[in-house]
């Protein structure tokens, strides 16, 4: 299994959460902030997206130009089959590990 850092895993999950027309750097950064209650810069998101694309876990394409963006196109991302498989493996491994943790009562 290819290892993912925590931030890579979170960004990959967020790309998976969005459909292809909504997964772009700004929407990912906004959702990251909503979910994690932490800020993240757009350049940091771009860096992780480039890393995930180089690992073949996501693909990207340019969307349509819009008036709102001054005619600029958004780069849209989607999770590839290998990206989905690595997320499923991480989910499985974490669930298995949680099953091994003794049931502790902290009350």
Buried (B, 14 or more C-beta within 10 A) or exposed (E): EEEBEEBBBBBBBBBBBBEBEBBBBEBBBBBBEEEEEEEBEEEBBBEBBEBBBEBEBBBBEEBEEEEEEEEEEBBBBBBBEEBEBBBEEBEEEEEEEEEEEEEEEEE
